[in-house]
Amino acid sequence: MDELDKIRAEALALVAQAASLEALEAARVATLGKKGSISGLMASLGKMSPEERKTAGAALNAVKDQVAEAIAAAKAGQEAKALEEKLARERVDVTLPVRPEASGRIHPISQVMDEMIAIFAQMGFEVAEGPDIEDDFHNFTALNIPAEHPARQMHDTFYFGEKADGTRHLLRTHTSPVQIRTMLANKPPIRIIAPGRTYRCDSDMTHTPMFHQIEGLVIDKTTHMGHLKGCLMEFVTTFFEVDEVPVRFRPSFFPFTEPSAEVDIGCSREGGELKIGKGSGWLEIGGSGMVHPNVLRACGLDPDEYQGFAFGMGVERMAMLKYGIPDLRTFFDSDLRWLKHYGFVPLDVPTLSGGLTR
């Protein structure tokens, strides 16, 4: 009995001295674990007589319960203390003013691209993408651009090194290769837009070596020039958020469309201020036309059965016109002051129902 009292006193002292949950667990193992002091006495009951076992067993169980209760109480106290310390560390004084922390902005290129995608998506267009590194077939040949065309030359195109077979890959000069890949991989009807980066050897106030385009393509059996004009007229009115924007289609030439047309929108320059809408001036925003039969043939489509239209415009140019950004090069200067001025709040996602700009 004296030994039992001694073990109980040592166990309770060990629990009382535990200053952390880890130390408390160690005390539990040392007393109530398989090889603990109390568990060792429980194992010795088998060697006793029935009368001795009954008396000793009751005493041992009482000690075991007492130690277990002490451990549970100490554990609850330790957990409560730990919680209080954590709450004290993480406490926030809600009466303090908001800290003037830096906030990010959506770049105008990303914003305008999202606006354009939202408009065309409402018209039923799907977004298609392709690689920035292209081959000659997808970037030129399939688009009816002959071998002697100036666009193939070094002063316009970034070429990679020549391969063993004499061919060279290049950085795509437009997003039109996405149209070719789409027509090769899918059967009409096709209705896609292709936004993305493009690359050309040019750099000045209105040109950069890397810029962004968005192109559209519709292929089916009944599409005609009237559908192209209606689509773009609806787009410019919605994009510039002006009730009426005059649109003019000027005859032009592109190897991949026939007939081809440059797209102009009306503007006013009165008082030295540029305003999109009714006025005596015009601004070019892109090119368009009916897909050339040779392009359809290159993609395995019969031009006697299928026809369609295509259009393309520069994202930076559209951003400059809509938001009054004077110099194209500032888009890529990484100037945080410029981005703070022209950027957009991240959560203001452009939608037709909620508004393109807020």
C-alpha positions as CSV (number, residue, x, y, z in Angstrom):
1,M,0.0,0.0,0.0
2,D,2.9,2.3,0.8
3,E,4.3,1.6,-2.6
4,L,1.0,2.5,-4.3
5,D,0.8,5.8,-2.3
6,K,4.4,6.6,-3.4
7,I,3.6,5.9,-7.1
8,R,0.4,8.0,-6.9
9,A,2.3,10.9,-5.3
10,E,5.1,10.7,-8.0
11,A,2.5,10.5,-10.8
12,L,0.5,13.5,-9.6
13,A,3.7,15.5,-9.1
14,L,4.9,14.6,-12.6
15,V,1.5,15.8,-14.0
16,A,1.6,19.0,-11.9
17,Q,5.2,19.8,-13.2
18,A,4.2,19.4,-16.9
19,A,4.5,22.9,-18.4
20,S,3.4,22.1,-21.9
21,L,1.2,19.7,-23.8
22,E,4.2,17.7,-24.9
23,A,5.5,17.4,-21.3
24,L,2.0,16.4,-20.2
25,E,1.9,13.6,-22.8
26,A,5.2,12.4,-21.6
27,A,3.8,12.2,-18.0
28,R,0.8,10.2,-19.2
29,V,3.1,7.7,-21.0
30,A,5.3,7.4,-17.9
31,T,2.4,6.6,-15.6
32,L,-0.5,5.2,-17.7
33,G,1.3,3.9,-20.7
34,K,2.0,0.2,-21.5
35,K,5.3,0.4,-19.6
36,G,4.2,3.1,-17.1
37,S,4.5,2.8,-13.3
38,I,0.8,2.3,-12.7
39,S,0.4,-0.1,-15.6
40,G,3.3,-2.1,-14.2
41,L,1.4,-2.6,-10.9
42,M,-1.7,-3.6,-12.8
43,A,0.2,-6.4,-14.5
44,S,1.3,-7.7,-11.0
45,L,-2.3,-8.4,-10.0
46,G,-2.2,-11.8,-11.7
47,K,0.2,-13.1,-9.2
48,M,-2.0,-12.4,-6.2
49,S,-4.6,-14.5,-4.5
50,P,-8.3,-13.7,-5.3
51,E,-8.8,-11.8,-2.0
52,E,-5.6,-9.8,-2.5
53,R,-6.3,-9.2,-6.1
54,K,-9.8,-7.8,-5.2
55,T,-8.4,-5.3,-2.7
56,A,-5.3,-4.3,-4.6
57,G,-7.3,-4.0,-7.9
58,A,-9.8,-1.6,-6.4
59,A,-7.0,0.6,-4.9
60,L,-5.0,0.6,-8.2
61,N,-8.1,1.6,-10.2
62,A,-8.8,4.4,-7.8
63,V,-5.2,5.7,-8.3
64,K,-5.4,5.2,-12.0
65,D,-8.7,7.2,-12.2
66,Q,-7.2,9.9,-10.0
67,V,-4.1,10.3,-12.2
68,A,-6.2,10.2,-15.4
69,E,-8.5,13.0,-14.1
70,A,-5.4,15.1,-13.1
71,I,-4.0,14.6,-16.6
72,A,-7.3,15.6,-18.3
73,A,-7.6,18.7,-16.1
74,A,-4.1,19.7,-16.8
75,K,-4.6,19.2,-20.5
76,A,-7.7,21.3,-20.5
77,G,-5.8,24.0,-18.7
78,Q,-2.9,23.9,-21.1
79,E,-5.1,24.0,-24.2
80,A,-7.0,27.0,-22.8
81,K,-3.7,28.8,-22.1
82,A,-2.5,28.0,-25.6
83,L,-5.7,29.4,-27.1
84,E,-5.5,32.6,-25.0
85,E,-1.9,33.1,-26.1
86,K,-2.8,32.6,-29.8
87,L,-5.8,35.0,-29.5
88,A,-3.5,37.6,-27.9
89,R,-1.0,37.3,-30.7
90,E,-3.6,37.5,-33.5
91,R,-5.8,40.1,-31.9
92,V,-6.7,43.0,-34.3
93,D,-7.8,46.3,-33.1
94,V,-10.8,47.0,-35.3
95,T,-10.8,50.6,-34.1
96,L,-7.6,51.4,-35.9
97,P,-7.8,52.9,-39.4
98,V,-7.0,50.8,-42.5
99,R,-3.4,50.6,-43.3
100,P,-2.4,52.3,-46.6
101,E,-1.2,49.2,-48.2
102,A,-0.3,49.0,-51.9
103,S,-3.1,47.7,-54.1
104,G,-2.5,46.0,-57.5
105,R,-4.1,47.1,-60.8
106,I,-5.2,45.3,-63.9
107,H,-3.2,46.4,-66.9
108,P,-5.2,48.1,-69.6
109,I,-4.2,45.5,-72.2
110,S,-5.7,42.7,-70.0
111,Q,-8.7,44.8,-69.2
112,V,-9.4,45.6,-72.9
113,M,-8.8,42.1,-74.0
114,D,-11.4,40.9,-71.4
115,E,-13.8,43.6,-72.6
116,M,-13.5,42.5,-76.2
117,I,-13.8,38.8,-75.3
118,A,-17.0,39.5,-73.3
119,I,-18.6,41.3,-76.3
120,F,-17.7,38.6,-78.8
121,A,-18.7,35.8,-76.4
122,Q,-22.1,37.4,-76.2
123,M,-22.3,37.0,-80.0
124,G,-21.5,33.3,-79.8
125,F,-17.8,33.4,-80.4
126,E,-15.5,30.9,-78.6
127,V,-11.9,31.8,-77.6
128,A,-9.2,29.8,-79.4
129,E,-5.4,29.9,-78.7
130,G,-2.3,28.7,-80.4
131,P,1.5,28.7,-79.9
132,D,3.6,31.9,-80.2
133,I,6.3,30.0,-82.1
134,E,5.0,29.0,-85.5
135,D,6.1,27.4,-88.7
136,D,6.0,28.8,-92.2
137,F,2.9,26.9,-93.2
138,H,0.6,28.1,-90.5
139,N,1.9,31.7,-90.4
140,F,2.3,32.3,-94.1
141,T,1.6,29.5,-96.7
142,A,-1.8,28.5,-95.5
143,L,-2.9,32.1,-95.4
144,N,-2.2,32.6,-99.1
145,I,0.9,34.7,-98.5
146,P,3.3,33.9,-101.4
147,A,7.0,33.2,-100.9
148,E,8.0,36.6,-102.3
149,H,5.7,38.6,-100.0
150,P,7.6,41.3,-98.0
151,A,6.0,40.1,-94.8
152,R,8.2,37.0,-95.0
153,Q,11.4,39.0,-95.0
154,M,13.8,39.5,-92.1
155,H,12.8,43.2,-91.6
156,D,9.3,42.2,-90.6
157,T,9.6,38.8,-89.0
158,F,11.6,37.3,-86.1
159,Y,13.1,34.1,-87.5
160,F,14.8,31.3,-85.5
161,G,17.9,29.5,-86.7
162,E,17.7,27.4,-89.8
163,K,17.2,23.7,-89.3
164,A,18.8,20.8,-91.1
165,D,16.1,20.6,-93.7
166,G,16.4,24.4,-94.5
167,T,13.2,25.4,-92.7
168,R,13.0,28.0,-89.9
169,H,10.5,28.6,-87.2
170,L,9.5,32.1,-86.3
171,L,7.6,34.2,-83.8
172,R,4.1,34.6,-85.2
173,T,3.5,37.9,-86.9
174,H,-0.3,37.7,-86.3
175,T,-2.8,35.5,-84.5
176,S,-4.1,34.2,-87.9
177,P,-2.3,30.9,-87.5
178,V,-4.8,30.1,-84.8
179,Q,-7.5,30.4,-87.4
180,I,-5.6,27.9,-89.6
181,R,-5.2,25.4,-86.7
182,T,-8.9,25.7,-85.8
183,M,-10.0,25.0,-89.4
184,L,-7.7,22.1,-89.7
185,A,-8.8,20.6,-86.4
186,N,-12.6,21.3,-86.5
187,K,-15.4,21.0,-89.0
188,P,-17.6,24.0,-89.8
189,P,-19.6,25.7,-88.5
190,I,-16.7,27.6,-86.8
191,R,-17.1,30.8,-84.8
192,I,-14.0,31.8,-82.9
193,I,-11.9,34.7,-81.7
194,A,-8.1,34.4,-81.3
195,P,-6.6,36.9,-78.8
196,G,-2.8,36.8,-78.1
197,R,0.7,38.2,-78.5
198,T,2.2,38.8,-81.9
199,Y,5.8,39.9,-82.9
200,R,7.2,42.1,-85.7
201,C,10.5,43.9,-86.2
202,D,9.2,47.4,-85.6
203,S,9.5,50.0,-82.9
204,D,8.3,53.6,-82.7
205,M,5.5,55.7,-81.0
206,T,2.8,53.6,-82.6
207,H,4.6,50.2,-83.0
208,T,6.4,47.8,-80.7
209,P,8.2,44.5,-81.4
210,M,5.6,42.7,-79.3
211,F,2.0,43.6,-79.3
212,H,-1.5,42.0,-78.9
213,Q,-4.1,41.2,-81.5
214,I,-7.6,39.8,-81.4
215,E,-8.9,38.1,-84.6
216,G,-12.2,36.6,-85.4
217,L,-13.3,33.9,-87.8
218,V,-16.7,32.6,-88.9
219,I,-17.0,29.6,-91.3
220,D,-20.3,28.1,-92.4
221,K,-22.3,27.7,-95.6
222,T,-24.4,30.9,-95.5
223,T,-22.2,33.7,-94.0
224,H,-21.7,36.8,-96.2
225,M,-20.3,40.3,-96.0
226,G,-23.4,41.7,-94.5
227,H,-22.9,39.5,-91.4
228,L,-19.3,40.7,-91.1
229,K,-20.4,44.4,-91.2
230,G,-23.2,43.8,-88.7
231,C,-20.9,42.0,-86.3
232,L,-18.2,44.7,-86.3
233,M,-20.8,47.6,-86.1
234,E,-22.3,46.0,-83.1
235,F,-18.9,45.5,-81.5
236,V,-17.7,49.0,-81.8
237,T,-20.9,50.5,-80.4
238,T,-20.7,48.2,-77.4
239,F,-17.0,48.5,-76.9
240,F,-16.8,52.3,-76.9
241,E,-20.1,52.5,-75.0
242,V,-21.4,55.2,-77.3
243,D,-25.0,55.2,-78.6
244,E,-24.0,55.5,-82.2
245,V,-20.5,55.0,-83.8
246,P,-20.3,55.5,-87.6
247,V,-18.5,52.6,-89.2
248,R,-16.9,52.7,-92.7
249,F,-15.5,49.8,-94.7
250,R,-12.8,50.9,-97.2
251,P,-11.8,48.5,-100.0
252,S,-8.3,47.1,-99.3
253,F,-6.1,44.1,-100.0
254,F,-5.0,41.2,-97.7
255,P,-3.7,37.9,-99.1
256,F,-6.0,35.8,-96.9
257,T,-9.3,37.6,-97.6
258,E,-11.2,38.5,-100.8
259,P,-12.9,40.9,-100.8
260,S,-11.0,42.8,-98.1
261,A,-11.8,46.0,-96.3
262,E,-10.2,48.3,-93.7
263,V,-12.5,49.2,-90.9
264,D,-12.8,52.9,-89.8
265,I,-14.9,54.4,-87.1
266,G,-16.2,58.0,-86.9
267,C,-14.7,60.5,-84.5
268,S,-14.6,64.2,-83.7
269,R,-11.4,66.3,-83.2
270,E,-13.1,69.6,-82.3
271,G,-11.2,71.7,-79.8
272,G,-8.2,69.4,-80.1
273,E,-10.0,66.6,-78.2
274,L,-10.6,63.2,-79.8
275,K,-14.1,61.8,-79.2
276,I,-15.4,58.5,-80.7
277,G,-18.8,58.8,-82.4
278,K,-20.3,61.3,-84.8
279,G,-17.9,63.7,-86.4
280,S,-16.0,64.7,-89.5
281,G,-13.0,62.5,-88.8
282,W,-12.3,58.8,-89.2
283,L,-10.0,56.3,-87.4
284,E,-8.8,53.0,-88.7
285,I,-9.2,50.2,-86.1
286,G,-8.5,47.0,-88.1
287,G,-8.9,44.9,-91.2
288,S,-11.5,42.4,-92.4
289,G,-12.9,40.5,-95.3
290,M,-14.3,37.3,-96.6
291,V,-12.0,34.3,-96.2
292,H,-10.0,33.7,-99.4
293,P,-10.9,30.4,-101.2
294,N,-7.2,29.4,-101.2
295,V,-7.1,29.6,-97.4
296,L,-10.2,27.3,-97.2
297,R,-8.5,24.9,-99.6
298,A,-5.3,24.9,-97.5
299,C,-7.4,23.8,-94.5
300,G,-9.1,21.0,-96.4
301,L,-12.4,22.9,-96.9
302,D,-14.3,23.1,-100.1
303,P,-14.8,26.8,-101.0
304,D,-17.8,25.9,-103.2
305,E,-19.5,24.6,-100.1
306,Y,-18.1,26.8,-97.3
307,Q,-17.4,30.5,-96.9
308,G,-16.9,32.9,-94.0
309,F,-15.4,36.1,-92.8
310,A,-12.4,37.1,-90.7
311,F,-11.3,40.3,-89.0
312,G,-8.5,41.5,-86.8
313,M,-7.6,44.5,-84.7
314,G,-4.8,45.6,-82.3
315,V,-5.6,45.4,-78.6
316,E,-3.3,48.3,-77.7
317,R,-4.7,50.6,-80.4
318,M,-8.2,49.9,-79.1
319,A,-7.1,50.6,-75.5
320,M,-5.4,53.9,-76.6
321,L,-8.6,55.1,-78.4
322,K,-11.0,54.2,-75.6
323,Y,-8.9,55.3,-72.6
324,G,-6.9,58.2,-74.1
325,I,-3.4,56.7,-73.8
326,P,-1.2,58.7,-76.1
327,D,2.0,56.6,-76.5
328,L,2.0,52.9,-77.3
329,R,5.4,52.4,-75.7
330,T,4.1,53.2,-72.2
331,F,2.2,50.0,-72.1
332,F,5.5,48.1,-71.7
333,D,7.5,50.6,-69.5
334,S,6.5,48.8,-66.2
335,D,5.9,52.2,-64.6
336,L,3.8,51.7,-61.5
337,R,2.6,55.4,-61.6
338,W,1.3,54.9,-65.1
339,L,-0.4,51.6,-64.1
340,K,-2.0,53.3,-61.0
341,H,-3.4,56.0,-63.3
342,Y,-4.6,53.8,-66.2
343,G,-5.1,50.5,-64.4
344,F,-8.3,48.9,-63.2
345,V,-9.5,47.5,-59.9
346,P,-9.0,43.7,-60.0
347,L,-12.5,42.8,-59.0
348,D,-14.2,45.0,-61.6
349,V,-14.6,42.2,-64.2
350,P,-16.1,43.5,-67.4
351,T,-19.5,42.1,-68.4
352,L,-22.2,43.3,-70.7
353,S,-24.8,43.1,-68.0
354,G,-22.7,44.8,-65.3
355,G,-20.9,47.2,-67.6
356,L,-17.5,46.9,-69.4
357,T,-16.0,49.8,-67.4
358,R,-16.9,51.2,-64.0
